[in-house]
Amino acid sequence: MDKNLLGYKGVKPVFLIVGFLTLVQSLSILLLAKGLAEVVSALFAGEPLKEQWGTSLLFLLAFLVRHACALLMSKVSYRFAEATGSSMRRQMMDKLFQLGPRMVGDRGTGNLVTLVLEGVTKFRTYLELIIPRMVGMSVTPVLLLIYIYTLDTSSGVILTLTMPIIIVFMILIGVTARKQMDRQLKSYRTLSNHFVDSLRGLETLKFLGRSRSHSESIATVSDRYRSATMRTLRVAFLSSFALDFFTMLSVASVAVSLGLRLVNEQMTLVTGLTILILAPEYFLPVRLVGADFHATLDGKEAGEAMKSIIDRETATAEIIETTGTGAGAAAAGTTGPEAVTRESIFTWRADSELLLNEIGVKYEEEGISSLSGVSLAFQGARKIGIIGESGAGKSTLVDILGGFLHPSSGSITLNGTKLSALTDEAWRKQTAYIPQRPYIFSGTLADNVRFYYPEASMEEVSRVVAEVGLSRLVASLPGGLEAMIGGGGRSLSGGQEQRVALARALLSSRPMMLLDEPTAHLDIETEYELKETMLPLFTGKLVFLATHRLHWMVDMDVIVVMDHGQVAEVGTHSELVARKGAYYGLIQSQLEGIH
């Protein structure tokens, strides 16, 4: 059983209800076997059928109760599985938003999409089946065995000795099946990520004339998944056969023992028939667990994977000290810690101030620091350029500023309040994030633009679409703003996708914008065209632009030059050029002709 199963909300009442229904079902099986044995025995002794109507009615009633309990258990488990599955999906999506784009990049987009969509469905199936199976295996065999012991000790001993053999065999098969399932899931994750990457790069592959040769790579990855699936199925079929075989031998042993004693007149026919009817029922719960083990193992794995993401630690932003000064206290109208509300702390205004104090980031305790001793100050509405070579720490700094990452060391002072991080939800609601490759989901153009502000009117959407230069695209679409884009709809170019992302940020009216290499994959003509659109829209906002394209820096109010996780220089473009330091070295190495 999954170690996390008892930790899900509402699972204990479900176990109690299923346990009670299983107990009633087990008693009905006893009455069913007893009634059927008495009727058959009486008919065999030559008694007329019409005299058996009372016993036959008892058998029929027990039969109906048994199946009614099974139906009720199925409904209870199904409702719990549906509620828990939906809750897990919501929790996982919330956690993914908290962990930010770095988490998605580490796990793989295809893997996470598959986990959220197919994984939740498999997890529901697992919960729906495993609860009644585990309770049934714990209750029914014990009650039936006790009753069989009261009828015949020898048969009880045979059943007692054979059950552990089947259970041990199930454990051995389970270990083998788990290894095969792990390989299958690994190959499935690889296939999912490979499929998403192939779709994203299909246009590039066609442009380079490599689309046909790439099919060999797809075939190789697909064949690995096929082989892993076939190995898992072989184990599943062999285990089902083995369980049925051992169960058949055990029941046959009981039947032979009963037959010999019936021939020697050491047992009555009623007792022998009752035990013979109960013997398969005794093994049935174990057989069902074994049969459903393979059907639910991938659901269990999916549940554990989702739980590992949901339970992943995301250190919250702790208020270390409130100085009673700055915009936060001013907004409250008084001074002192009690005067500053959490909302006022994280609200960015024209007089707000953000200070990074010796910020450091280490992803591994013994690893190299991604950021070390970063101290910076930002005020009001300004355009901040973050520049540096690949691996200099630009994206890590953006993750800190966006609240996606908790610093390993240092502190942050925001609006006069000292914090451990910016990971608070109130801060994230102040920021709009534009990544290198914005995600365009399957839906209308208007719905994609409404990503941060779902309740926006069509007039507001039309306004921001015009501001970011998408009017020509809207005019070319058959349905205008209601035209479908993304998967199954009109595909957009890289520049158009970035304009959609920019429209999202503008529509939300959030005072801060984070841009992480937003034009890295665009050609230079498209980038300059997009730049002319973007720069006027940065007015009145605090903008952090991380890029390795130096021509953006001329238009920035402040430039932060990163080098090996540290701040090498801070200043305006003219100041840094005159200083002839790290920034001037980047200009010379890239030969962009910036003066």
Secondary structure, DSSP 8 states (H G I E B T S, - for coil): --TTGGGSTTHHHHHHHHHHHHHHHHHHHHHHHHHHHHHHHHHHTT--GGGGHHHHHHHHHHHHHHHHHHHHHHHHHHHHHHHHHHHHHHHHHHHHHHH-HHHHHHH-HHHHHHIIIIIHHHHHHHHHHHHHHHHHHHHHHHHHHHHHHHH-HHHHHHHHHHHHHHHHHHHHHHHHHHHHHHHHHHHHHHHHHHHHHHHHTHHHHHHHT-HHHHHHHHHHHHHHHHHHHHHHHHHHHHHHHHHHHHHHHHHHHHHHHHHHHHHTTSS-HHHHHHHHHHHHHHHHHHHHHHHHHHHHHHHHHHHHHHHHHHTS------EEEE-S-SHHHHHHTS-SGGG--HHHHH---TT-EEEEEEEEE-SSTTS--SEEEEEEEEESS-EEEEE-STTSSHHHHHHHHHTSS--SEEEEEETTEEES-S--HHHHTTEEEE-SS----SEEHHHHHTSS-TT--HHHHHHHHHHTT-HHHHHHSTTGGGSEESTTSB---HHHHHHHHHHHHHHHT-SEEEEESTTTTS-HHHHHHHHHHHHHHTTTSEEEEEES-GGGGGG-SEEEEEETTEEEEEE-HHHHHHHTSHHHHHHHHHT----
